[in-house]
Amino acid sequence: MPEHLELQQLVDGVLQGTTRHRSLSWLQCSCPYLGIILATVSSFFFSLCSVIVKGLVDVNPIELATFRFIGVLLPSIPIAIYREETFFPEGKRIILVLRCFVGTTGLMLSFYAFRHMPLADASVIIFSTPVFVAIFARLFLREACGMFNVITIVLTLIGVVLITKPPFLFGDNQVSIVDEQIMENSYDVWGPVAALSSTLFGANAYVLLRALKGLHFSVIMSNFGAFALLYTLIVCYYIGALCWPLCGSDRFLVIALALFSFGGQILLTLALQYEQAGPVAIARSADIVFAFIWQIMFFKETPSLYSVLGALLVVSSVVLSGLRKWALALPRDSETRKKLYFLYLE
């Protein structure tokens, strides 16, 4: 998952508030790629969350989002208490509420997309959230949007078009990458609409997180988890989905959803303590690889050639953005930074 959800979009809030702890440097020395490994395992857990959301067809996706947010809230509160942080600080409350609203709405939309789209296609679109941040940062924060950002945005948009395959461009037929046979499928517009909307909400959540960069991530995530839990419970009650899953296996999977969310959140937090945000963002692209594997393994859905090409474009844009962030964090006299000069030229 993101990002989203995790989600991709959801977990990325940690990137803005986590700092590396020098007291843990001894462990990093014994395993120099520990941060990358933790980020990859975190992506594995979040991808399993996506599988559960798509597979539990008898449980409303909004109700599943409720359990997902329990996994966000649980690890955040103890950290905030340990650090003696103020949970709802003055001067930041309106922005906190806005961040909670757009983040929660974005994740609920992503869950809807997982349910109504091929798993890999929805994951790729939602995973493209960081690329679109440059647009909203330019609009709301007046941050520079150079040629590099324009190129990655264009590549991402082309990738999204290839994945969503709008009928006015591609017709209603899809081509299998394995046997190249034409398969007649009705086009469900609401799945791609939900995925794209989730991406836009997630990008705005990034922008709001930049406005909250002075707060510790545990404060942001505690507010987010509490607000989202209340929000989704109200929505579930309104639509009549506030009930415990009836089947024993469904109950087990719902609990697994919260546990995987919890584990993914903690592992991503630890990854950001051992490694810079740029390499971690690149490692999280493993989420897309897992999504394609699960789609074929569990749902017997063969990705189309367009989906694979679109995924390559989107992942390339995200990886380039992560490399750029890493290059900018290097010392100015670093040889590696000099070799990657093309990534940070405006």
C-alpha positions in Angstrom: 0.0 0.0 0.0 0.8 2.4 -0.1 0.6 4.8 0.5 -1.5 4.6 1.3 -1.7 4.7 1.3 0.5 3.3 2.5 -1.1 5.0 2.3 1.2 5.4 0.1 0.0 7.7 0.5 -0.7 7.6 4.5 2.7 6.4 5.7 4.6 9.2 3.8 3.7 11.5 6.7 6.5 9.9 8.6 9.0 11.2 6.0 8.4 14.8 7.1 9.0 14.4 10.8 11.4 11.6 11.4 15.1 12.2 12.2 17.9 9.7 12.3 19.1 8.6 15.8 22.9 8.5 16.2 22.5 6.1 19.1 21.4 3.5 16.5 24.5 4.0 14.3 26.2 0.8 15.6 23.5 -1.4 14.1 23.6 0.5 10.8 27.4 -0.1 10.6 26.9 -3.9 11.0 24.3 -3.8 8.2 24.8 -0.7 6.0 21.6 -1.5 4.0 19.4 -2.0 7.0 17.2 1.0 6.2 16.6 -0.2 2.6 15.8 -3.7 3.9 13.3 -2.4 6.5 11.6 -0.1 3.9 11.3 -3.1 1.5 9.8 -5.3 4.2 7.5 -2.4 5.1 6.3 -2.3 1.4 5.7 -6.0 1.6 3.4 -5.6 4.6 1.5 -2.7 3.0 1.1 -4.7 -0.2 -0.5 -7.4 1.8 -2.9 -4.8 3.2 -3.9 -4.1 -0.4 -4.5 -7.8 -1.0 -6.8 -8.1 2.0 -8.8 -5.0 1.0 -9.3 -6.4 -2.5 -10.0 -9.9 -1.3 -12.6 -9.2 1.4 -15.4 -8.6 -1.0 -18.1 -9.1 1.7 -16.7 -6.3 3.9 -17.3 -2.7 2.9 -13.9 -1.0 2.0 -14.8 2.0 4.3 -15.1 -0.5 7.2 -11.7 -2.0 6.3 -10.3 1.5 6.4 -11.4 1.8 10.0 -9.3 -1.2 10.9 -6.4 0.2 8.8 -6.4 3.4 10.9 -6.3 1.4 14.1 -2.9 0.2 12.8 -1.9 3.8 12.3 -3.0 5.0 15.7 -1.6 2.3 17.9 2.1 2.8 17.3 1.8 6.6 17.4 0.3 7.2 20.8 3.0 5.5 22.9 5.8 7.4 21.0 4.1 10.7 21.6 3.6 9.9 25.3 7.2 8.8 25.7 8.4 12.0 24.1 5.9 14.1 26.2 4.6 15.8 23.0 1.5 18.0 23.0 -1.1 16.1 21.1 -3.0 19.1 19.7 -0.6 22.1 19.7 -2.0 25.6 19.3 -1.3 27.4 16.1 -1.2 24.1 14.1 -4.7 22.9 14.8 -6.5 24.0 11.6 -3.7 22.6 9.4 -3.7 19.4 11.4 -7.4 18.9 10.9 -7.1 19.6 7.2 -4.2 17.1 6.9 -6.3 14.5 8.7 -9.3 15.1 6.4 -7.5 14.9 3.1 -5.4 12.0 4.3 -8.4 10.0 5.5 -10.5 10.8 2.4 -7.6 9.8 0.2 -7.1 6.5 1.9 -10.8 5.6 1.7 -10.8 6.4 -2.0 -7.7 4.2 -2.4 -9.5 1.3 -0.7 -12.4 1.8 -3.2 -9.9 1.7 -6.1 -8.3 -1.5 -4.8 -11.8 -3.1 -4.7 -12.8 -2.0 -8.2 -9.5 -2.1 -10.2 -6.8 -4.6 -10.8 -4.6 -4.5 -7.8 -1.4 -3.5 -9.6 -3.0 -0.8 -11.6 -4.5 0.9 -8.5 -1.3 0.5 -6.6 0.7 2.2 -9.4 -1.6 5.2 -9.7 -1.8 5.7 -6.0 2.0 5.3 -5.7 2.5 8.2 -8.1 1.4 10.7 -5.4 4.8 12.1 -4.6 5.3 13.2 -8.2 2.2 15.4 -8.1 3.3 17.1 -4.9 5.3 19.6 -7.0 2.1 20.9 -8.6 0.3 21.6 -5.3 3.5 22.9 -3.6 3.8 25.4 -6.5 0.2 26.5 -6.1 -0.1 26.7 -2.4 3.5 27.1 -1.0 5.0 29.0 -4.0 7.8 26.4 -4.2 9.8 26.2 -7.4 8.7 23.7 -10.1 11.6 23.3 -12.4 12.1 21.3 -15.6 12.9 18.1 -13.7 9.5 18.3 -12.0 7.8 18.9 -15.3 9.5 15.9 -16.9 8.6 13.5 -14.1 5.0 14.8 -14.0 4.6 14.3 -17.8 6.0 10.8 -17.6 3.7 10.0 -14.7 0.6 11.3 -16.5 1.5 9.2 -19.6 1.9 6.2 -17.3 -1.4 6.8 -15.6 -3.2 7.1 -19.0 -1.7 3.8 -20.1 -2.8 2.1 -16.9 -6.4 3.6 -16.8 -6.9 3.0 -20.6 -9.7 5.5 -21.1 -12.2 4.2 -23.7 -12.1 7.3 -25.8 -8.4 6.5 -26.5 -8.1 2.7 -26.2 -11.6 1.5 -26.8 -13.2 -1.2 -24.6 -10.7 -4.0 -25.4 -7.7 -5.0 -23.3 -4.7 -7.1 -24.5 -3.2 -9.7 -22.3 0.6 -9.6 -22.0 0.9 -13.3 -22.0 -1.2 -14.5 -25.0 -1.9 -11.2 -26.8 -5.6 -12.3 -27.0 -8.3 -9.6 -27.1 -10.6 -9.8 -24.1 -13.9 -8.0 -24.0 -14.3 -6.1 -20.7 -16.7 -3.4 -19.6 -14.9 -0.2 -18.5 -15.6 0.7 -14.8 -14.8 4.4 -14.7 -15.3 4.7 -10.9 -12.2 2.7 -10.0 -9.8 4.9 -11.9 -11.6 8.0 -10.8 -11.2 6.9 -7.1 -7.5 6.1 -7.7 -6.8 9.5 -9.3 -8.8 11.3 -6.6 -6.9 9.4 -3.9 -3.6 10.6 -5.6 -4.7 14.2 -5.6 -5.8 14.1 -1.9 -2.6 12.4 -1.0 -0.5 15.1 -2.8 -2.3 17.8 -0.8 -1.6 15.8 2.3 2.1 16.1 1.5 1.8 19.8 1.1 0.0 20.2 4.4 2.7 18.0 6.0 5.3 20.5 4.9 3.4 23.2 6.7 3.6 20.9 9.8 7.3 20.1 9.5 8.0 21.5 13.0 5.9 18.8 14.6 7.1 15.4 15.5 5.7 12.6 13.4 4.1 10.9 16.4 1.9 14.0 16.9 0.8 14.1 13.3 0.1 10.4 13.1 -1.7 10.4 16.4 -4.1 13.1 15.3 -4.4 11.5 11.9 -5.3 8.1 13.3 -7.8 9.4 15.9 -9.5 11.7 13.4 -9.6 9.0 10.7 -10.9 6.4 13.1 -13.8 8.7 14.1 -14.4 9.8 10.5 -14.6 6.3 9.1 -16.8 5.1 12.0 -19.3 7.9 11.2 -19.3 7.1 7.5 -19.7 3.4 8.2 -22.7 4.1 10.5 -24.3 6.4 7.9 -24.0 3.8 5.1 -25.0 0.9 7.4 -21.6 -0.9 7.2 -20.8 -0.6 11.0 -20.7 -4.3 11.8 -18.2 -7.0 12.7 -17.4 -9.4 9.8 -19.6 -12.6 10.0 -17.2 -15.2 8.7 -14.4 -16.5 10.8 -11.8 -16.2 8.0 -13.0 -12.6 7.3 -12.4 -11.7 11.0 -8.9 -13.2 10.9 -8.1 -11.1 7.8 -9.5 -7.9 9.3 -7.2 -8.4 12.3 -4.3 -9.2 9.9 -5.0 -5.9 8.1 -4.6 -3.9 11.3 -1.4 -5.9 12.3 0.1 -5.5 8.8 -0.6 -1.8 8.9 1.0 -1.6 12.4 4.0 -3.6 11.3 4.5 -1.6 8.1 4.2 1.7 9.9 6.8 0.7 12.5 9.2 -0.7 10.0 9.0 2.4 7.8 9.6 4.6 10.9 12.7 2.5 11.7 13.9 2.6 8.1 13.8 6.4 8.2 16.0 6.4 11.3 18.7 4.4 9.5 18.5 5.9 6.0 17.7 9.1 4.2 14.2 9.8 2.9 15.3 9.5 -0.8 16.7 6.0 -0.8 13.7 4.9 1.4 11.3 6.3 -1.1 13.0 4.4 -3.9 13.0 1.1 -1.8 9.2 1.5 -1.3 8.8 1.1 -5.1 9.0 -2.6 -4.3 5.3 -2.1 -3.4 4.5 -2.1 -7.1 6.5 -5.3 -7.7 4.6 -7.0 -4.9 1.3 -5.8 -6.3 1.9 -7.4 -9.7 2.9 -10.6 -8.0 -0.2 -10.7 -5.7 -2.4 -9.8 -8.6 -1.3 -12.8 -10.6 -0.9 -15.2 -7.7 -4.2 -14.5 -5.7 -6.6 -13.0 -8.2 -5.4 -14.7 -11.5 -5.4 -11.3 -13.3 -2.8 -11.0 -16.0 -1.6 -7.4 -16.4 -2.0 -5.9 -19.8 1.0 -4.6 -21.8 -0.3 -1.1 -21.3 -0.3 -1.6 -17.5 3.2 -2.8 -17.4 4.5 0.1 -19.6 2.6 2.6 -17.5 3.9 1.1 -14.3 7.5 1.4 -15.6 7.0 5.1 -16.4 5.4 5.8 -13.0 8.1 3.9 -11.1 10.8 5.6 -13.1 9.5 9.0 -12.2 9.3 8.1 -8.5 12.7 6.6 -8.5 14.2 9.7 -10.2 12.5 11.9 -7.6 13.9 9.8 -4.8 17.4 10.0 -6.4 17.1 13.7 -6.7 16.1 14.1 -3.0 19.1 11.9 -2.0 21.5 13.8 -4.3 20.4 17.2 -2.8 21.1 15.8 0.7 24.7 15.0 -0.1 27.5 17.5 0.7 28.2 19.9 -2.1 31.8 18.6 -2.6 30.6 15.0 -2.8 31.7 13.2 -5.9 28.4 11.3 -6.1 26.5 14.6 -6.1 28.7 15.9 -8.9 28.0 12.7 -11.0 24.2 13.2 -10.4 24.2 16.9 -11.3 21.5 16.3 -14.0 19.0 15.4 -11.3 19.0 18.8 -9.4 19.5 21.2 -12.3 16.4 23.4 -12.6 
